[in-house]
Each structure stands twice: as C-alpha cells, then as structure tokens.
C-alpha cells in the first residue's frame, strides 16, 4: 500500500462521519458544488464548508505525521 493510501485511510478514520461522507461524495463526483452537497445531505452550505475544512485539516495532519519506526524499518 502506498503512502498516499495510508494517509487517506488515517485521515478518514479521524474525520467526523459528515466530513467522511462529503469527501466520499466528492470523490465519486468532483463536480459537485457546496450547494449541491448541502441539498444532497439536507444541511446548510455553511455546515458543508465547515465539514470540508475539517476534512482538509485531517488530511494535512495525516500527511505531516512521520511514519512509525516499524514502517521505516520494514517498508512492505
């Protein structure tokens, strides 16, 4: 498994359920607007934006964390 996949999985586990659902919806259709996501999930545009900011923070945090020592010693 590549580093990008590990980062995605780690970040997804740390996201709120709403943020995770929004990210998965955007992965399936990247052309969705915040307004469309808000209508799909029955929430406000502000809540969509806040959840997406949280999701991006979790992705950045996961990317910045160093790999555990065992992964550096045994990279497979």
Chimera marker file (.cmm) of the C-alpha trace (Angstrom):
<marker_set name="trace">
<marker id="1" x="0.000" y="0.000" z="0.000" r="1" g="1" b="0" radius="0.5"/>
<marker id="2" x="1.392" y="3.380" z="-0.978" r="1" g="1" b="0" radius="0.5"/>
<marker id="3" x="1.926" y="6.304" z="1.351" r="1" g="1" b="0" radius="0.5"/>
<marker id="4" x="-0.979" y="8.270" z="-0.172" r="1" g="1" b="0" radius="0.5"/>
<marker id="5" x="-3.397" y="5.423" z="0.589" r="1" g="1" b="0" radius="0.5"/>
<marker id="6" x="-2.142" y="5.166" z="4.190" r="1" g="1" b="0" radius="0.5"/>
<marker id="7" x="-2.583" y="8.919" z="4.635" r="1" g="1" b="0" radius="0.5"/>
<marker id="8" x="-6.110" y="8.779" z="3.185" r="1" g="1" b="0" radius="0.5"/>
<marker id="9" x="-7.120" y="5.899" z="5.450" r="1" g="1" b="0" radius="0.5"/>
<marker id="10" x="-5.629" y="7.522" z="8.537" r="1" g="1" b="0" radius="0.5"/>
<marker id="11" x="-7.312" y="10.846" z="7.812" r="1" g="1" b="0" radius="0.5"/>
<marker id="12" x="-10.662" y="9.234" z="7.012" r="1" g="1" b="0" radius="0.5"/>
<marker id="13" x="-10.667" y="7.434" z="10.372" r="1" g="1" b="0" radius="0.5"/>
<marker id="14" x="-10.147" y="10.759" z="12.145" r="1" g="1" b="0" radius="0.5"/>
<marker id="15" x="-12.873" y="12.685" z="10.285" r="1" g="1" b="0" radius="0.5"/>
<marker id="16" x="-16.381" y="13.177" z="11.552" r="1" g="1" b="0" radius="0.5"/>
<marker id="17" x="-18.971" y="10.995" z="9.824" r="1" g="1" b="0" radius="0.5"/>
<marker id="18" x="-20.323" y="14.021" z="7.925" r="1" g="1" b="0" radius="0.5"/>
<marker id="19" x="-16.883" y="15.074" z="6.682" r="1" g="1" b="0" radius="0.5"/>
<marker id="20" x="-16.172" y="11.495" z="5.605" r="1" g="1" b="0" radius="0.5"/>
<marker id="21" x="-19.468" y="11.277" z="3.687" r="1" g="1" b="0" radius="0.5"/>
<marker id="22" x="-18.819" y="14.592" z="1.960" r="1" g="1" b="0" radius="0.5"/>
<marker id="23" x="-15.326" y="13.543" z="0.885" r="1" g="1" b="0" radius="0.5"/>
<marker id="24" x="-16.646" y="10.242" z="-0.458" r="1" g="1" b="0" radius="0.5"/>
<marker id="25" x="-19.387" y="12.073" z="-2.362" r="1" g="1" b="0" radius="0.5"/>
<marker id="26" x="-16.800" y="14.432" z="-3.869" r="1" g="1" b="0" radius="0.5"/>
<marker id="27" x="-14.585" y="11.513" z="-4.847" r="1" g="1" b="0" radius="0.5"/>
<marker id="28" x="-17.446" y="9.931" z="-6.753" r="1" g="1" b="0" radius="0.5"/>
<marker id="29" x="-18.416" y="13.235" z="-8.433" r="1" g="1" b="0" radius="0.5"/>
<marker id="30" x="-15.788" y="16.004" z="-8.140" r="1" g="1" b="0" radius="0.5"/>
<marker id="31" x="-18.015" y="18.470" z="-9.989" r="1" g="1" b="0" radius="0.5"/>
<marker id="32" x="-20.469" y="18.740" z="-7.062" r="1" g="1" b="0" radius="0.5"/>
<marker id="33" x="-20.742" y="22.240" z="-5.642" r="1" g="1" b="0" radius="0.5"/>
<marker id="34" x="-21.117" y="23.057" z="-1.960" r="1" g="1" b="0" radius="0.5"/>
<marker id="35" x="-24.733" y="23.965" z="-2.663" r="1" g="1" b="0" radius="0.5"/>
<marker id="36" x="-25.394" y="20.600" z="-4.318" r="1" g="1" b="0" radius="0.5"/>
<marker id="37" x="-23.774" y="18.777" z="-1.404" r="1" g="1" b="0" radius="0.5"/>
<marker id="38" x="-25.890" y="20.784" z="1.037" r="1" g="1" b="0" radius="0.5"/>
<marker id="39" x="-29.060" y="19.798" z="-0.815" r="1" g="1" b="0" radius="0.5"/>
<marker id="40" x="-27.990" y="16.132" z="-1.020" r="1" g="1" b="0" radius="0.5"/>
<marker id="41" x="-27.339" y="15.898" z="2.717" r="1" g="1" b="0" radius="0.5"/>
<marker id="42" x="-30.085" y="18.256" z="3.856" r="1" g="1" b="0" radius="0.5"/>
<marker id="43" x="-27.748" y="20.651" z="5.638" r="1" g="1" b="0" radius="0.5"/>
<marker id="44" x="-26.682" y="24.271" z="5.214" r="1" g="1" b="0" radius="0.5"/>
<marker id="45" x="-23.897" y="25.380" z="2.885" r="1" g="1" b="0" radius="0.5"/>
<marker id="46" x="-22.025" y="26.718" z="5.923" r="1" g="1" b="0" radius="0.5"/>
<marker id="47" x="-22.084" y="23.285" z="7.539" r="1" g="1" b="0" radius="0.5"/>
<marker id="48" x="-20.778" y="21.716" z="4.312" r="1" g="1" b="0" radius="0.5"/>
<marker id="49" x="-17.935" y="24.240" z="4.203" r="1" g="1" b="0" radius="0.5"/>
<marker id="50" x="-17.062" y="23.655" z="7.871" r="1" g="1" b="0" radius="0.5"/>
<marker id="51" x="-17.018" y="19.879" z="7.386" r="1" g="1" b="0" radius="0.5"/>
<marker id="52" x="-14.826" y="20.183" z="4.287" r="1" g="1" b="0" radius="0.5"/>
<marker id="53" x="-12.396" y="22.433" z="6.177" r="1" g="1" b="0" radius="0.5"/>
<marker id="54" x="-12.238" y="19.791" z="8.915" r="1" g="1" b="0" radius="0.5"/>
<marker id="55" x="-11.608" y="17.089" z="6.299" r="1" g="1" b="0" radius="0.5"/>
<marker id="56" x="-8.766" y="19.075" z="4.741" r="1" g="1" b="0" radius="0.5"/>
<marker id="57" x="-7.211" y="19.661" z="8.163" r="1" g="1" b="0" radius="0.5"/>
<marker id="58" x="-7.293" y="15.914" z="8.881" r="1" g="1" b="0" radius="0.5"/>
<marker id="59" x="-5.676" y="15.156" z="5.508" r="1" g="1" b="0" radius="0.5"/>
<marker id="60" x="-2.920" y="17.716" z="6.115" r="1" g="1" b="0" radius="0.5"/>
<marker id="61" x="-2.302" y="16.409" z="9.656" r="1" g="1" b="0" radius="0.5"/>
<marker id="62" x="-2.088" y="12.825" z="8.424" r="1" g="1" b="0" radius="0.5"/>
<marker id="63" x="0.349" y="13.843" z="5.682" r="1" g="1" b="0" radius="0.5"/>
<marker id="64" x="2.628" y="15.668" z="8.108" r="1" g="1" b="0" radius="0.5"/>
<marker id="65" x="2.858" y="12.834" z="10.625" r="1" g="1" b="0" radius="0.5"/>
<marker id="66" x="6.010" y="10.782" z="10.301" r="1" g="1" b="0" radius="0.5"/>
<marker id="67" x="5.645" y="7.093" z="9.575" r="1" g="1" b="0" radius="0.5"/>
<marker id="68" x="6.023" y="4.852" z="12.628" r="1" g="1" b="0" radius="0.5"/>
<marker id="69" x="9.507" y="3.450" z="13.168" r="1" g="1" b="0" radius="0.5"/>
<marker id="70" x="8.475" y="-0.071" z="12.179" r="1" g="1" b="0" radius="0.5"/>
<marker id="71" x="7.272" y="1.166" z="8.771" r="1" g="1" b="0" radius="0.5"/>
<marker id="72" x="10.617" y="2.894" z="8.171" r="1" g="1" b="0" radius="0.5"/>
<marker id="73" x="12.477" y="-0.295" z="9.065" r="1" g="1" b="0" radius="0.5"/>
<marker id="74" x="10.134" y="-2.670" z="7.211" r="1" g="1" b="0" radius="0.5"/>
<marker id="75" x="8.549" y="-0.702" z="4.354" r="1" g="1" b="0" radius="0.5"/>
<marker id="76" x="6.486" y="-3.527" z="2.847" r="1" g="1" b="0" radius="0.5"/>
<link id1="1" id2="2" r="1" g="1" b="0" radius="0.2"/>
<link id1="2" id2="3" r="1" g="1" b="0" radius="0.2"/>
<link id1="3" id2="4" r="1" g="1" b="0" radius="0.2"/>
<link id1="4" id2="5" r="1" g="1" b="0" radius="0.2"/>
<link id1="5" id2="6" r="1" g="1" b="0" radius="0.2"/>
<link id1="6" id2="7" r="1" g="1" b="0" radius="0.2"/>
<link id1="7" id2="8" r="1" g="1" b="0" radius="0.2"/>
<link id1="8" id2="9" r="1" g="1" b="0" radius="0.2"/>
<link id1="9" id2="10" r="1" g="1" b="0" radius="0.2"/>
<link id1="10" id2="11" r="1" g="1" b="0" radius="0.2"/>
<link id1="11" id2="12" r="1" g="1" b="0" radius="0.2"/>
<link id1="12" id2="13" r="1" g="1" b="0" radius="0.2"/>
<link id1="13" id2="14" r="1" g="1" b="0" radius="0.2"/>
<link id1="14" id2="15" r="1" g="1" b="0" radius="0.2"/>
<link id1="15" id2="16" r="1" g="1" b="0" radius="0.2"/>
<link id1="16" id2="17" r="1" g="1" b="0" radius="0.2"/>
<link id1="17" id2="18" r="1" g="1" b="0" radius="0.2"/>
<link id1="18" id2="19" r="1" g="1" b="0" radius="0.2"/>
<link id1="19" id2="20" r="1" g="1" b="0" radius="0.2"/>
<link id1="20" id2="21" r="1" g="1" b="0" radius="0.2"/>
<link id1="21" id2="22" r="1" g="1" b="0" radius="0.2"/>
<link id1="22" id2="23" r="1" g="1" b="0" radius="0.2"/>
<link id1="23" id2="24" r="1" g="1" b="0" radius="0.2"/>
<link id1="24" id2="25" r="1" g="1" b="0" radius="0.2"/>
<link id1="25" id2="26" r="1" g="1" b="0" radius="0.2"/>
<link id1="26" id2="27" r="1" g="1" b="0" radius="0.2"/>
<link id1="27" id2="28" r="1" g="1" b="0" radius="0.2"/>
<link id1="28" id2="29" r="1" g="1" b="0" radius="0.2"/>
<link id1="29" id2="30" r="1" g="1" b="0" radius="0.2"/>
<link id1="30" id2="31" r="1" g="1" b="0" radius="0.2"/>
<link id1="31" id2="32" r="1" g="1" b="0" radius="0.2"/>
<link id1="32" id2="33" r="1" g="1" b="0" radius="0.2"/>
<link id1="33" id2="34" r="1" g="1" b="0" radius="0.2"/>
<link id1="34" id2="35" r="1" g="1" b="0" radius="0.2"/>
<link id1="35" id2="36" r="1" g="1" b="0" radius="0.2"/>
<link id1="36" id2="37" r="1" g="1" b="0" radius="0.2"/>
<link id1="37" id2="38" r="1" g="1" b="0" radius="0.2"/>
<link id1="38" id2="39" r="1" g="1" b="0" radius="0.2"/>
<link id1="39" id2="40" r="1" g="1" b="0" radius="0.2"/>
<link id1="40" id2="41" r="1" g="1" b="0" radius="0.2"/>
<link id1="41" id2="42" r="1" g="1" b="0" radius="0.2"/>
<link id1="42" id2="43" r="1" g="1" b="0" radius="0.2"/>
<link id1="43" id2="44" r="1" g="1" b="0" radius="0.2"/>
<link id1="44" id2="45" r="1" g="1" b="0" radius="0.2"/>
<link id1="45" id2="46" r="1" g="1" b="0" radius="0.2"/>
<link id1="46" id2="47" r="1" g="1" b="0" radius="0.2"/>
<link id1="47" id2="48" r="1" g="1" b="0" radius="0.2"/>
<link id1="48" id2="49" r="1" g="1" b="0" radius="0.2"/>
<link id1="49" id2="50" r="1" g="1" b="0" radius="0.2"/>
<link id1="50" id2="51" r="1" g="1" b="0" radius="0.2"/>
<link id1="51" id2="52" r="1" g="1" b="0" radius="0.2"/>
<link id1="52" id2="53" r="1" g="1" b="0" radius="0.2"/>
<link id1="53" id2="54" r="1" g="1" b="0" radius="0.2"/>
<link id1="54" id2="55" r="1" g="1" b="0" radius="0.2"/>
<link id1="55" id2="56" r="1" g="1" b="0" radius="0.2"/>
<link id1="56" id2="57" r="1" g="1" b="0" radius="0.2"/>
<link id1="57" id2="58" r="1" g="1" b="0" radius="0.2"/>
<link id1="58" id2="59" r="1" g="1" b="0" radius="0.2"/>
<link id1="59" id2="60" r="1" g="1" b="0" radius="0.2"/>
<link id1="60" id2="61" r="1" g="1" b="0" radius="0.2"/>
<link id1="61" id2="62" r="1" g="1" b="0" radius="0.2"/>
<link id1="62" id2="63" r="1" g="1" b="0" radius="0.2"/>
<link id1="63" id2="64" r="1" g="1" b="0" radius="0.2"/>
<link id1="64" id2="65" r="1" g="1" b="0" radius="0.2"/>
<link id1="65" id2="66" r="1" g="1" b="0" radius="0.2"/>
<link id1="66" id2="67" r="1" g="1" b="0" radius="0.2"/>
<link id1="67" id2="68" r="1" g="1" b="0" radius="0.2"/>
<link id1="68" id2="69" r="1" g="1" b="0" radius="0.2"/>
<link id1="69" id2="70" r="1" g="1" b="0" radius="0.2"/>
<link id1="70" id2="71" r="1" g="1" b="0" radius="0.2"/>
<link id1="71" id2="72" r="1" g="1" b="0" radius="0.2"/>
<link id1="72" id2="73" r="1" g="1" b="0" radius="0.2"/>
<link id1="73" id2="74" r="1" g="1" b="0" radius="0.2"/>
<link id1="74" id2="75" r="1" g="1" b="0" radius="0.2"/>
<link id1="75" id2="76" r="1" g="1" b="0" radius="0.2"/>
</marker_set>
